Each structure stands twice: as C-alpha cells, then as structure tokens.
Amino acid sequence: MLIHGGQQQDNVNHAIFPAITTASTFVQTSLSEHGEYAYSRVSNPTRHAYETLLADVEEGTYATATASGVAAAALVLNMFPQIAHYCNERRLWRNLPLI
C-alpha cells in the first residue's frame, strides 16, 4: 500500500516511486513565470510525493510535511488568532514541572 499510495510515478525512469530530488533550485522559463517548483525549501518533487502518499494512506485531502516538531507546532499555532498563542503559552509554561 505505501509503495502504491498517492499514485506517484517517475515518468523519466518509469520507477514505482520518484527518485529523491536533491536540487535546491529549479529551472524557470522566465523571471515572471515560475514552474511547479522554484526553491526546494518551499516545495520540491520529493516532498510533494511524500505528502501525496501520506494523504492517500491517511485517507485525507492533503498532508503537509515539516522538518521538525517545532515547525509542526508553529504551523498549528499559526492557524489560531494571536491572542490564543499568548494564552496557551502561559498555560503551557505554568503547568510544566521544574527540573
């Protein structure tokens, strides 16, 4: 299931799953027109394949991959209003035991 999930394919080499892309920048047709991928930290074929696979396996609409747990927490917190950040941060630090 994991190999075939997400309907990924490598059109160049006809592999079951696309190869890992290590490029950090991608060729653009012009300065004003960007292709599907421009800069690897924003989006790249490998991340797109992983996110599509994960969404398919979890029966979701889409998935987002982050580089760390802190990035994932920031992503979730940024979905709430700014005041919620302050209230939840105070609650978190107040309830942590001292080490």
Backbone as CSV, one residue per row, in Angstrom:
resi,resn,N_x,N_y,N_z,CA_x,CA_y,CA_z,C_x,C_y,C_z
1,MET,0.822,-1.191,0.000,0.000,0.000,0.000,0.866,1.255,0.000
2,LEU,1.901,1.300,0.827,2.718,2.505,0.895,3.450,2.780,-0.410
3,ILE,3.875,1.751,-1.098,4.588,1.964,-2.362,3.640,2.507,-3.418
4,HIS,2.414,2.012,-3.443,1.475,2.384,-4.495,0.548,3.525,-4.107
5,GLY,0.581,3.972,-2.863,-0.288,5.056,-2.440,0.097,6.370,-3.078
6,GLY,-0.867,7.245,-3.234,-0.597,8.558,-3.785,-0.466,8.591,-5.285
7,GLN,-0.520,7.462,-5.940,-0.419,7.379,-7.389,0.796,8.128,-7.924
8,GLN,1.933,7.929,-7.277,3.164,8.565,-7.719,3.806,7.715,-8.802
9,GLN,4.478,8.370,-9.723,5.225,7.640,-10.732,6.359,8.511,-11.239
10,ASP,7.412,7.879,-11.663,8.562,8.563,-12.227,8.458,8.433,-13.740
11,ASN,8.048,9.509,-14.403,7.843,9.456,-15.845,9.135,9.353,-16.636
12,VAL,10.255,9.754,-16.033,11.539,9.694,-16.735,12.095,8.278,-16.723
13,ASN,12.163,7.654,-15.549,12.770,6.327,-15.413,11.754,5.203,-15.270
14,HIS,10.480,5.542,-15.205,9.388,4.574,-15.068,9.516,3.751,-13.784
15,ALA,10.016,4.390,-12.729,10.113,3.733,-11.430,8.757,3.801,-10.727
16,ILE,8.550,2.906,-9.753,7.298,2.889,-8.992,7.128,4.188,-8.219
17,PHE,8.202,4.698,-7.667,8.158,5.917,-6.874,9.266,6.845,-7.358
18,PRO,9.030,8.143,-7.437,10.056,9.069,-7.932,11.323,9.037,-7.077
19,ALA,12.435,9.309,-7.708,13.717,9.368,-7.006,13.755,10.581,-6.085
20,ILE,14.628,10.551,-5.085,14.799,11.676,-4.172,15.467,12.821,-4.932
21,THR,14.871,13.987,-4.880,15.406,15.163,-5.553,16.256,15.948,-4.583
22,THR,17.523,16.159,-4.926,18.434,16.890,-4.039,18.694,18.316,-4.514
23,ALA,18.101,18.718,-5.626,18.296,20.078,-6.139,17.668,21.094,-5.194
24,SER,18.323,22.242,-5.039,17.757,23.286,-4.187,17.006,24.329,-5.004
25,THR,17.355,24.500,-6.265,16.644,25.428,-7.143,16.309,24.723,-8.449
26,PHE,15.318,25.217,-9.135,14.833,24.567,-10.350,14.786,25.573,-11.494
27,VAL,14.936,25.105,-12.713,14.933,25.957,-13.900,13.559,26.587,-14.082
28,GLN,13.553,27.891,-14.362,12.315,28.625,-14.595,12.303,29.117,-16.036
29,THR,11.121,29.214,-16.632,11.015,29.656,-18.011,11.375,31.133,-18.165
30,SER,11.061,31.958,-17.155,11.429,33.377,-17.165,11.365,33.908,-15.737
31,LEU,11.768,35.154,-15.557,11.726,35.739,-14.216,10.304,35.954,-13.714
32,SER,9.360,36.135,-14.617,7.991,36.399,-14.202,7.111,35.145,-14.174
33,GLU,7.571,34.058,-14.769,6.793,32.814,-14.796,7.550,31.713,-14.065
34,HIS,6.907,31.182,-13.048,7.522,30.128,-12.253,6.895,28.789,-12.596
35,GLY,7.706,27.758,-12.574,7.201,26.411,-12.796,6.575,25.866,-11.527
36,GLU,6.333,24.579,-11.508,5.716,23.952,-10.331,6.626,24.043,-9.112
37,TYR,7.935,23.977,-9.338,8.910,24.048,-8.246,9.897,25.170,-8.534
38,ALA,10.165,25.996,-7.527,11.114,27.097,-7.701,12.296,26.947,-6.748
39,TYR,12.007,26.682,-5.475,13.046,26.599,-4.456,12.706,25.447,-3.528
40,SER,13.674,24.621,-3.227,13.442,23.366,-2.525,12.848,23.527,-1.128
41,ARG,13.154,24.609,-0.429,12.595,24.779,0.918,11.103,25.083,0.887
42,VAL,10.611,25.541,-0.240,9.191,25.832,-0.379,8.448,24.586,-0.841
43,SER,8.936,23.949,-1.884,8.310,22.750,-2.428,9.288,22.064,-3.365
44,ASN,9.256,20.755,-3.398,10.080,20.008,-4.335,9.400,18.677,-4.655
45,PRO,9.828,17.984,-5.695,9.162,16.746,-6.098,9.152,15.671,-5.013
46,THR,10.214,15.557,-4.234,10.284,14.545,-3.183,9.257,14.830,-2.092
47,ARG,9.193,16.073,-1.636,8.217,16.438,-0.601,6.798,16.273,-1.127
48,HIS,6.566,16.661,-2.366,5.230,16.513,-2.960,4.833,15.029,-2.993
49,ALA,5.760,14.155,-3.377,5.468,12.719,-3.428,5.141,12.189,-2.033
50,TYR,5.917,12.601,-1.025,5.692,12.153,0.349,4.347,12.650,0.885
51,GLU,4.055,13.929,0.678,2.800,14.494,1.183,1.585,13.849,0.505
52,THR,1.695,13.604,-0.802,0.601,12.956,-1.529,0.389,11.531,-1.029
53,LEU,1.481,10.813,-0.820,1.408,9.444,-0.302,0.781,9.431,1.092
54,LEU,1.228,10.317,1.959,0.718,10.376,3.327,-0.774,10.705,3.350
55,ALA,-1.205,11.642,2.536,-2.627,11.997,2.470,-3.447,10.806,1.985
56,ASP,-2.927,10.062,1.016,-3.646,8.903,0.492,-3.754,7.794,1.542
57,VAL,-2.659,7.511,2.229,-2.648,6.450,3.247,-3.582,6.796,4.407
58,GLU,-3.600,8.071,4.801,-4.444,8.519,5.912,-5.865,8.861,5.474
59,GLU,-6.161,8.664,4.184,-7.469,8.981,3.606,-7.843,10.438,3.830
60,GLY,-6.848,11.309,3.681,-7.069,12.742,3.822,-7.112,13.429,2.479
61,THR,-7.425,14.702,2.515,-7.450,15.500,1.300,-6.044,15.910,0.895
62,TYR,-5.235,16.308,1.867,-3.852,16.677,1.627,-3.071,16.504,2.924
63,ALA,-1.759,16.582,2.843,-0.892,16.484,4.015,0.229,17.505,3.871
64,THR,0.786,17.919,4.983,1.911,18.842,4.977,3.032,18.247,5.797
65,ALA,4.209,18.183,5.221,5.384,17.671,5.918,6.204,18.846,6.437
66,THR,6.711,18.730,7.657,7.584,19.757,8.225,8.922,19.124,8.591
67,ALA,9.923,19.949,8.761,11.272,19.456,9.029,11.492,19.096,10.494
68,SER,10.626,19.588,11.389,10.822,19.299,12.811,9.491,19.418,13.550
69,GLY,9.512,18.965,14.787,8.336,19.094,15.627,8.019,20.537,15.951
70,VAL,9.049,21.353,16.094,8.846,22.772,16.370,8.161,23.428,15.174
71,ALA,8.579,23.077,13.965,7.942,23.625,12.764,6.483,23.175,12.683
72,ALA,6.203,21.936,13.059,4.825,21.435,13.048,3.976,22.182,14.075
73,ALA,4.534,22.409,15.281,3.808,23.146,16.315,3.548,24.580,15.872
74,ALA,4.531,25.226,15.250,4.354,26.595,14.753,3.280,26.641,13.675
75,LEU,3.253,25.635,12.823,2.244,25.562,11.765,0.837,25.497,12.355
76,VAL,0.670,24.670,13.368,-0.641,24.545,14.012,-1.001,25.820,14.770
77,LEU,-0.052,26.381,15.512,-0.341,27.602,16.281,-0.693,28.777,15.382
78,ASN,-0.113,28.840,14.192,-0.398,29.956,13.286,-1.792,29.896,12.682
79,MET,-2.512,28.812,12.914,-3.898,28.725,12.454,-4.849,29.431,13.418
80,PHE,-4.367,29.773,14.612,-5.195,30.425,15.626,-4.888,31.916,15.695
81,PRO,-5.812,32.711,16.254,-5.545,34.148,16.419,-4.353,34.375,17.350
82,GLN,-3.716,35.535,17.234,-2.512,35.848,18.004,-2.753,35.753,19.512
83,ILE,-3.912,36.145,20.007,-4.189,36.101,21.445,-4.170,34.664,21.963
84,ALA,-4.551,33.717,21.129,-4.536,32.316,21.540,-3.105,31.842,21.778
85,HIS,-2.143,32.362,21.030,-0.736,31.998,21.241,-0.309,32.384,22.655
86,TYR,-0.652,33.609,23.042,-0.251,34.110,24.350,-0.906,33.303,25.470
87,CYS,-2.187,33.041,25.367,-2.907,32.314,26.425,-2.397,30.883,26.562
88,ASN,-2.211,30.211,25.469,-1.746,28.826,25.523,-0.308,28.727,25.980
89,GLU,0.528,29.695,25.615,1.918,29.686,26.050,1.997,29.851,27.565
90,ARG,1.214,30.749,28.132,1.201,30.946,29.591,0.738,29.668,30.283
91,ARG,-0.284,29.017,29.754,-0.805,27.792,30.345,0.237,26.678,30.274
92,LEU,0.918,26.582,29.148,1.938,25.544,28.973,3.066,25.702,29.984
93,TRP,3.644,26.917,30.077,4.786,27.120,30.974,4.372,27.031,32.441
94,ARG,3.190,27.412,32.774,2.734,27.375,34.173,2.587,25.930,34.658
95,ASN,2.203,25.012,33.767,1.942,23.639,34.174,3.121,22.696,34.031
96,LEU,4.247,23.184,33.519,5.415,22.325,33.399,6.115,22.165,34.747
97,PRO,6.517,20.954,35.111,7.229,20.770,36.370,8.647,21.349,36.285
98,LEU,9.161,21.813,37.377,10.545,22.318,37.414,11.507,21.131,37.407
99,ILE,12.588,21.283,36.681,13.570,20.187,36.602,14.759,20.507,37.464
